[in-house]
Amino acid sequence: MARSILGMVGLGTTLVFAIPVALLGLEFLLARGQTTVGGGLLVVAALMVAIEEYVTTPDDLAGEAVDKTVGAVAKSSDDDEE
C-alpha cells in the first residue's frame, strides 16, 4: 500500500512514542520478571501502532471522498481507449 508523506510522518510520530513503551515493556518482562506489567506495556505499544494504521479519522474521510469523486469524474486515457 502506498503511503503519502503525511502518512509516513504520522507513522513515524507514532513510532517515536510506541518504541519506548515497547522497550519498557521488554525491560519489565525480561529483566524484572513482572510479566503482567511487561505484557501490558507491549500490548499498549502494539495498539498505538495498530490504531494509527487502521482507524479512520475525519481527515481520512475527506481524502477518501476526494479520491472517489476524482476517480469517477476524471477518467484516464487508458479508460477511454477500451
Buried (B, 14 or more C-beta within 10 A) or exposed (E): EEEEEEBEEBBEEBBEEBEEBBEBBBBBBEEEEBEEBBEBBBEBBBEBBEEBEEEEEEEEEEEEEEEEEEEEEEEEEEEEEE
